[in-house]
Amino acid sequence: MDAKRAQGIGFAAAMGALAGAALGAHRGARGAVAGAVLGAGALAGVDALARARQRPGEIPAVWSRVAASGAIAAPVGWAAGKAGASPLAVGVASGAVAGAMGIRPHKVALGPVVGLAVGAAMRDRPPAQVAAASVVAFRTVSQLVFRDPQVSLLAERVPAERLPFVVPLEARTRYVGTGYVRALAEATGGTYREAAPDVGIVADLDVLAGPGFDPGAVPPLVREFYEHTTRFTLDIVPRWRAWVRPGYLLYRNLVARPLGQANVPMNQREALRGVRSRIDTVTTGDGLQTRGWIRSYADTDEPIYVGIYTTYRHEGRGYVSVGFPLPQANFTATLAPRQREHGLVLTSSAHDGQTGHYLSHIDAQTRELTTLAVSGFAEELDVYVENGELRAVHAFAVFGLPFLRLEYTIRRKSPR
C-alpha cells in the first residue's frame, strides 16, 4: 500500500471515529467509545474498498462519498443538539446545507424537504443520527433524481499540453487583484507592460476561422473591438435573476471580494460607479505574449474580473480560452465562435469536446494539471452592431437555468 493511499484511509478512519462517537454519545461514555471504534473501522473499510476499485482519472465512488458526507454531518448534528436544537430543526438544517452544496437550484430546494421528512420521522432520535441520516438520504435521493453529472474528473496530474482548452496560469498568492499580470511577469521573467496601448483580447480574429465561422463576415466594428479592445470603454448593466441574488450576495462577501476575482456588480447603482478597463501584457524572450484583461470599479480600482485571454486551434477550428486565476488553480471558460448577423457570438455550448468550463489545480513544482469539467455551467457572449452602436450581451446559465445577464454599451474612447 502506497503512502498516499494509507494516509487517505487513515484520515477516513479518524473521520469515522469522530462520527461514531457522536452517534453513540447518547449512551454515555461507553457508547461513545464503542461508536468511535465501530465508526473508524466502518469508514476506513469503505474508503479502502473505494480506493481499491477506483480507476486512474476517476473520482471516488459515489457511495463512498455519501458515507463520508454522513460522517461529517454527525458531529455537527451532535453539537447542534447540545446547543438546544430539536431533531426536526437539525434535519431541516442538515438537508438545507447539503442541498446548498449541490449548487443546482433543484437540489437547493430539495435539501430542506428531505431534511424535514427525515427529521419528522426521527423526531425521537438523537440529533447526531438525524443529521447523518438527513444528509445520506438527500445524497441518495439526489443521485437517483439528478443523474447527469455536475462535475467530473477530466484529468489527474497531466502535462498542460494535453489540455489545450485550459489556461494553466494560477495565482501564487491568496489574493488575485488588479496586479496579477505584474506578479505573473515577475514569476516568469517576462517583460511586463501595464495598460498596453491599442491591443485587444484577441491578436487576430482570423485565428478563429473554421467550419461555420468566417471572420471576414464579421462587421469591422466588432472585429476592431476584439483586436483593439483598449480603444473602447464599457458601460455595464447587470441583470441578476431573483432566485440567485441571496446566494451571490453571500458568495461575493465571503469569496469574491477577499479573493479579488469575479466580483460582478450586484445592481445598476454599483455599475454606475463606472468600469475601468485595461489590458496588461507579459512578453517572453521567444516573443510569446500573455494578455490579461483587467476590469475594475473606476472609483476604487476594486477588481471585477481578471481574465487571461488566449486562442488556439484544434482540428481546423479556432477557440478562445479565458482563464480566471485562483490561488494555485484556474477556472477556464473555452468558447467557440458562431456566425451572427451584424456580430459575433462566442459560446461554451458547442459540444465538440473542447468548449466548456474547467476548474484546474496546478502543481507548483511539476506544473501538472488536475482538472474537473464543470458541465452544468454555460455562457454565451454576443457582440453586435445595432443602429451603428456597438453592444454586447453576456449571458450565464447553470443547469439550463439563466441566472445572470450582463448588458454592455461599448463606446470608442475620446481622442486625447
C-alpha positions as CSV (number, residue, x, y, z in Angstrom):
1,M,0.0,0.0,0.0
2,D,1.5,3.4,-1.0
3,A,1.8,6.2,1.5
4,K,-0.9,8.4,-0.2
5,R,-3.5,5.6,0.0
6,A,-2.6,4.8,3.5
7,Q,-2.9,8.4,4.5
8,G,-6.3,8.6,2.9
9,I,-7.6,5.6,4.7
10,G,-6.2,6.9,8.0
11,F,-8.0,10.1,7.6
12,A,-11.2,8.2,6.8
13,A,-10.7,6.2,10.0
14,A,-10.3,9.4,12.1
15,M,-13.4,10.9,10.5
16,G,-15.3,7.7,11.1
17,A,-14.2,7.6,14.8
18,L,-15.5,11.2,15.3
19,A,-18.8,10.4,13.6
20,G,-19.2,7.1,15.6
21,A,-18.5,8.9,18.9
22,A,-21.2,11.5,18.1
23,L,-23.7,8.8,17.0
24,G,-23.1,6.8,20.2
25,A,-22.8,9.7,22.7
26,H,-26.4,9.5,23.8
27,R,-25.5,6.1,25.5
28,G,-22.8,7.7,27.6
29,A,-19.0,7.4,27.6
30,R,-19.0,3.7,26.8
31,G,-21.4,4.2,23.9
32,A,-19.2,7.0,22.5
33,V,-16.1,4.8,22.7
34,A,-17.8,1.8,21.1
35,G,-19.2,4.1,18.4
36,A,-15.8,5.6,17.7
37,V,-14.3,2.1,17.3
38,L,-17.1,0.9,15.0
39,G,-17.1,4.2,13.0
40,A,-13.4,4.1,12.5
41,G,-13.4,0.6,11.2
42,A,-16.5,1.1,9.0
43,L,-15.4,4.3,7.3
44,A,-11.8,3.0,6.8
45,G,-13.2,-0.1,5.2
46,V,-15.5,1.9,2.9
47,D,-12.6,4.1,1.9
48,A,-10.2,1.2,1.3
49,L,-12.7,-0.6,-0.9
50,A,-13.5,2.6,-2.9
51,R,-9.8,3.2,-3.4
52,A,-9.2,-0.3,-4.5
53,R,-11.9,-0.1,-7.1
54,Q,-11.0,3.4,-8.2
55,R,-9.5,3.6,-11.7
56,P,-7.0,6.2,-12.9
57,G,-8.7,9.5,-13.7
58,E,-11.8,8.7,-11.7
59,I,-13.1,10.3,-8.5
60,P,-14.0,8.0,-5.6
61,A,-17.2,6.0,-6.0
62,V,-20.4,7.9,-5.1
63,W,-21.4,5.5,-2.3
64,S,-18.1,6.2,-0.5
65,R,-18.7,10.0,-0.9
66,V,-22.2,9.6,0.5
67,A,-20.9,7.7,3.5
68,A,-18.2,10.4,4.1
69,S,-20.8,13.2,4.0
70,G,-22.9,11.4,6.5
71,A,-19.9,11.0,8.8
72,I,-19.2,14.7,8.5
73,A,-22.8,15.6,9.4
74,A,-23.0,13.5,12.6
75,P,-20.7,15.5,14.9
76,V,-22.2,18.8,13.6
77,G,-25.7,17.5,14.5
78,W,-24.4,16.4,17.9
79,A,-23.1,19.9,18.5
80,A,-26.4,21.5,17.4
81,G,-28.3,19.2,19.8
82,K,-26.1,20.3,22.6
83,A,-26.9,23.9,21.7
84,G,-30.6,23.1,22.1
85,A,-31.7,22.4,18.5
86,S,-34.5,19.9,18.1
87,P,-34.1,16.8,15.9
88,L,-36.6,18.3,13.4
89,A,-34.6,21.6,13.2
90,V,-31.4,19.6,12.8
91,G,-32.9,17.6,10.0
92,V,-34.2,20.6,8.1
93,A,-30.9,22.5,8.5
94,S,-28.8,19.4,7.5
95,G,-30.8,18.9,4.4
96,A,-30.7,22.6,3.5
97,V,-26.9,22.7,3.8
98,A,-26.5,19.5,1.8
99,G,-28.8,20.9,-0.9
100,A,-27.0,24.3,-1.0
101,M,-23.7,22.5,-1.6
102,G,-25.3,20.8,-4.6
103,I,-25.5,24.3,-6.2
104,R,-28.2,23.2,-8.7
105,P,-31.4,25.2,-7.8
106,H,-33.4,22.0,-7.8
107,K,-31.1,20.5,-5.2
108,V,-31.2,23.6,-3.1
109,A,-35.0,23.3,-3.0
110,L,-34.9,19.5,-2.4
111,G,-32.5,19.6,0.5
112,P,-34.7,21.1,3.2
113,V,-37.7,19.0,2.0
114,V,-35.8,15.7,2.5
115,G,-34.4,17.0,5.8
116,L,-37.9,17.8,7.0
117,A,-39.1,14.3,6.2
118,V,-36.2,12.7,7.9
119,G,-36.4,15.0,10.9
120,A,-40.1,14.3,11.3
121,A,-39.6,10.5,11.0
122,M,-36.7,10.5,13.5
123,R,-38.0,13.2,16.0
124,D,-37.3,10.8,18.9
125,R,-33.7,10.1,17.8
126,P,-30.5,11.9,18.8
127,P,-29.7,15.0,16.7
128,A,-26.4,13.4,15.5
129,Q,-28.3,10.5,14.0
130,V,-30.9,12.8,12.4
131,A,-28.1,14.9,10.8
132,A,-26.3,12.0,9.4
133,A,-29.5,10.3,8.1
134,S,-30.7,13.6,6.5
135,V,-27.5,14.1,4.6
136,V,-27.3,10.5,3.5
137,A,-31.0,10.5,2.5
138,F,-30.6,13.7,0.5
139,R,-27.5,12.5,-1.3
140,T,-29.1,9.2,-2.2
141,V,-32.3,10.8,-3.5
142,S,-30.4,13.4,-5.5
143,Q,-28.3,10.7,-7.1
144,L,-31.5,8.9,-8.2
145,V,-33.3,12.1,-9.4
146,F,-30.4,14.1,-11.0
147,R,-28.4,11.5,-12.9
148,D,-26.4,13.8,-15.1
149,P,-23.0,14.6,-13.6
150,Q,-22.5,18.2,-12.3
151,V,-18.7,17.8,-12.0
152,S,-16.5,15.1,-13.5
153,L,-12.8,14.4,-13.2
154,L,-11.3,15.1,-16.6
155,A,-7.6,14.5,-15.9
156,E,-5.3,13.9,-13.0
157,R,-1.7,15.2,-12.9
158,V,-1.2,15.5,-16.6
159,P,1.0,17.9,-18.6
160,A,-0.7,21.2,-19.7
161,E,-0.1,20.3,-23.3
162,R,-2.7,17.5,-23.1
163,L,-5.4,20.0,-22.2
164,P,-5.1,22.9,-24.7
165,F,-8.5,24.2,-23.6
166,V,-7.2,25.0,-20.1
167,V,-5.3,28.2,-19.3
168,P,-2.5,26.8,-17.0
169,L,-1.9,30.0,-15.1
170,E,-2.7,30.3,-11.3
171,A,-2.4,32.9,-8.6
172,R,0.6,32.3,-6.4
173,T,-1.0,34.3,-3.5
174,R,-4.4,34.2,-1.9
175,Y,-5.4,37.5,-3.5
176,V,-5.6,37.8,-7.2
177,G,-6.3,41.5,-7.7
178,T,-5.5,44.0,-10.5
179,G,-1.7,43.5,-10.0
180,Y,-1.9,39.8,-11.1
181,V,-0.3,40.2,-14.5
182,R,2.6,42.2,-13.0
183,A,3.1,39.4,-10.5
184,L,3.0,36.9,-13.3
185,A,5.7,38.7,-15.2
186,E,7.9,38.7,-12.1
187,A,7.4,35.0,-11.6
188,T,8.0,34.0,-15.2
189,G,10.8,36.5,-16.1
190,G,8.8,38.1,-18.9
191,T,8.6,41.8,-19.8
192,Y,5.6,43.5,-18.2
193,R,3.6,46.3,-19.7
194,E,0.7,47.9,-17.8
195,A,-2.2,49.2,-19.8
196,A,-0.7,48.3,-23.1
197,P,-1.9,50.7,-25.8
198,D,-4.0,49.7,-28.8
199,V,-4.2,45.9,-28.0
200,G,-7.1,43.5,-28.0
201,I,-8.2,40.4,-26.2
202,V,-7.6,38.6,-29.5
203,A,-4.5,39.4,-31.6
204,D,-6.1,38.4,-34.9
205,L,-9.7,37.4,-35.3
206,D,-8.7,35.3,-38.3
207,V,-7.3,32.7,-36.0
208,L,-10.8,31.7,-35.1
209,A,-11.7,30.7,-38.6
210,G,-13.3,27.3,-39.1
211,P,-16.4,25.4,-40.3
212,G,-19.4,27.6,-39.6
213,F,-17.4,30.7,-38.9
214,D,-15.9,33.2,-41.4
215,P,-14.1,36.1,-39.8
216,G,-14.4,38.1,-43.0
217,A,-18.2,38.3,-42.4
218,V,-17.8,39.9,-39.0
219,P,-18.6,43.7,-39.0
220,P,-15.5,45.8,-38.9
221,L,-16.5,47.5,-35.7
222,V,-16.9,44.1,-33.9
223,R,-13.5,43.0,-35.3
224,E,-11.9,46.2,-34.1
225,F,-13.3,45.7,-30.6
226,Y,-11.8,42.2,-30.3
227,E,-8.4,43.2,-31.9
228,H,-8.1,46.7,-30.3
229,T,-10.2,46.4,-27.1
230,T,-8.3,49.2,-25.4
231,R,-9.8,51.7,-27.9
232,F,-13.2,51.3,-26.2
233,T,-14.9,52.0,-22.9
234,L,-17.6,49.7,-21.4
235,D,-20.8,50.6,-19.5
236,I,-22.4,47.6,-17.8
237,V,-25.9,46.9,-16.7
238,P,-26.1,43.7,-14.6
239,R,-29.4,41.8,-14.5
240,W,-29.5,39.1,-11.9
241,R,-32.3,36.6,-11.6
242,A,-34.1,37.0,-8.2
243,W,-33.5,33.4,-7.1
244,V,-29.7,33.7,-7.3
245,R,-29.3,37.1,-5.6
246,P,-29.1,35.8,-1.9
247,G,-26.6,33.2,-2.8
248,Y,-24.5,35.6,-4.9
249,L,-24.5,38.2,-2.1
250,L,-23.1,35.6,0.3
251,Y,-20.5,34.4,-2.2
252,R,-19.5,38.0,-3.0
253,N,-18.8,39.0,0.5
254,L,-17.2,35.7,1.7
255,V,-15.3,34.7,-1.5
256,A,-15.1,37.2,-4.4
257,R,-14.0,40.4,-2.5
258,P,-11.4,38.7,-0.3
259,L,-10.2,36.8,-3.4
260,G,-10.0,39.9,-5.7
261,Q,-11.7,38.0,-8.5
262,A,-15.1,37.5,-10.2
263,N,-16.7,40.4,-8.3
264,V,-19.6,41.4,-10.6
265,P,-21.8,44.4,-9.8
266,M,-24.9,43.5,-7.8
267,N,-27.1,46.1,-9.3
268,Q,-27.2,49.2,-11.5
269,R,-26.3,51.5,-8.7
270,E,-23.0,49.8,-8.3
271,A,-22.5,49.7,-12.1
272,L,-22.8,53.5,-12.2
273,R,-19.5,53.7,-10.3
274,G,-18.0,53.0,-13.8
275,V,-15.8,50.3,-15.1
276,R,-12.1,50.8,-15.7
277,S,-10.8,48.5,-18.4
278,R,-7.2,47.8,-19.4
279,I,-5.1,45.1,-20.9
280,D,-1.7,44.2,-19.3
281,T,0.8,42.1,-21.2
282,V,3.7,39.8,-20.5
283,T,6.1,39.2,-23.3
284,T,8.7,36.4,-23.1
285,G,12.0,36.1,-24.8
286,D,10.6,33.9,-27.6
287,G,8.0,36.6,-28.4
288,L,5.0,34.9,-26.9
289,Q,2.6,37.4,-25.3
290,T,0.1,36.8,-22.5
291,R,-2.8,39.2,-22.3
292,G,-4.7,39.9,-19.2
293,W,-7.9,41.9,-19.4
294,I,-8.5,43.6,-16.1
295,R,-11.8,45.3,-15.2
296,S,-12.2,47.2,-12.0
297,Y,-14.5,49.8,-10.4
298,A,-13.4,53.2,-11.6
299,D,-13.7,54.9,-8.2
300,T,-11.7,52.4,-6.1
301,D,-9.9,50.1,-8.6
302,E,-11.5,47.2,-6.8
303,P,-11.3,44.1,-9.1
304,I,-14.3,43.0,-11.1
305,Y,-12.6,40.4,-13.3
306,V,-9.0,39.4,-14.0
307,G,-9.0,37.2,-17.1
308,I,-6.2,35.8,-19.2
309,Y,-7.3,35.6,-22.9
310,T,-5.7,33.0,-25.2
311,T,-6.6,31.5,-28.6
312,Y,-5.7,28.1,-30.1
313,R,-6.7,25.8,-32.9
314,H,-7.9,22.3,-32.9
315,E,-8.9,20.1,-35.9
316,G,-9.3,23.1,-38.2
317,R,-11.3,25.3,-35.7
318,G,-10.3,28.2,-33.6
319,Y,-11.3,28.7,-29.9
320,V,-11.0,31.4,-27.3
321,S,-10.0,30.3,-23.8
322,V,-10.4,32.7,-20.9
323,G,-8.6,31.8,-17.7
324,F,-9.5,33.3,-14.4
325,P,-6.6,32.8,-12.0
326,L,-7.4,31.4,-8.5
327,P,-5.0,30.5,-5.7
328,Q,-3.0,27.6,-7.1
329,A,-5.8,27.0,-9.6
330,N,-7.6,28.3,-12.6
331,F,-11.2,28.4,-13.8
332,T,-11.2,28.4,-17.6
333,A,-14.1,29.1,-20.0
334,T,-13.4,27.8,-23.5
335,L,-15.6,29.3,-26.2
336,A,-16.3,28.6,-29.9
337,P,-17.2,31.3,-32.4
338,R,-20.5,31.3,-34.1
339,Q,-21.7,33.4,-37.1
340,R,-24.3,36.0,-36.3
341,E,-25.8,38.7,-38.4
342,H,-24.2,42.1,-37.6
343,G,-21.9,40.5,-35.0
344,L,-20.1,37.5,-33.4
345,V,-21.2,35.0,-30.8
346,L,-18.8,33.1,-28.5
347,T,-20.4,30.1,-26.8
348,S,-19.3,27.4,-24.3
349,S,-22.0,25.0,-25.6
350,A,-20.7,23.8,-28.9
351,H,-20.5,20.2,-27.5
352,D,-17.3,19.5,-29.5
353,G,-15.1,18.2,-26.8
354,Q,-13.3,21.5,-26.4
355,T,-15.8,24.1,-25.3
356,G,-16.9,24.2,-21.7
357,H,-15.8,25.2,-18.2
358,Y,-12.8,23.7,-16.4
359,L,-11.5,24.0,-12.9
360,S,-7.8,23.0,-12.6
361,H,-5.4,22.6,-9.8
362,I,-1.8,23.5,-10.9
363,D,1.0,21.7,-9.2
364,A,3.5,24.4,-8.2
365,Q,6.6,22.1,-8.8
366,T,5.7,20.0,-11.8
367,R,3.1,22.3,-13.4
368,E,0.9,19.3,-14.0
369,L,-2.9,19.8,-14.1
370,T,-5.7,18.0,-12.2
371,T,-8.8,19.2,-14.0
372,L,-12.5,19.0,-13.3
373,A,-15.1,19.5,-16.1
374,V,-18.0,21.7,-14.8
375,S,-20.7,20.6,-17.2
376,G,-23.6,22.4,-15.6
377,F,-22.3,25.8,-16.3
378,A,-22.8,27.6,-19.6
379,E,-22.2,31.1,-21.1
380,E,-22.6,33.0,-24.3
381,L,-21.1,36.3,-25.3
382,D,-22.9,38.1,-28.1
383,V,-21.2,41.2,-29.5
384,Y,-23.1,43.0,-32.3
385,V,-23.7,46.3,-34.0
386,E,-27.2,47.9,-33.6
387,N,-28.1,51.2,-35.2
388,G,-24.4,52.0,-35.7
389,E,-23.6,51.4,-32.0
390,L,-21.6,48.5,-30.5
391,R,-23.3,46.4,-27.9
392,A,-22.8,43.1,-26.1
393,V,-24.8,40.7,-24.0
394,H,-23.0,38.2,-21.8
395,A,-25.5,35.6,-20.6
396,F,-24.8,32.9,-18.0
397,A,-26.8,29.8,-17.0
398,V,-26.5,26.9,-14.6
399,F,-28.1,23.6,-15.4
400,G,-30.2,25.2,-18.0
401,L,-31.5,28.0,-15.7
402,P,-30.4,31.5,-16.7
403,F,-29.1,33.4,-13.7
404,L,-27.2,36.5,-14.9
405,R,-27.2,38.7,-18.0
406,L,-24.6,41.5,-18.4
407,E,-25.6,44.1,-20.9
408,Y,-22.8,46.3,-22.3
409,T,-22.8,49.5,-24.2
410,I,-19.4,49.9,-25.8
411,R,-18.1,53.3,-27.0
412,R,-15.0,54.4,-28.6
413,K,-12.7,56.4,-26.3
414,S,-12.5,60.1,-27.0
415,P,-9.2,61.1,-28.6
416,R,-6.8,62.9,-26.2
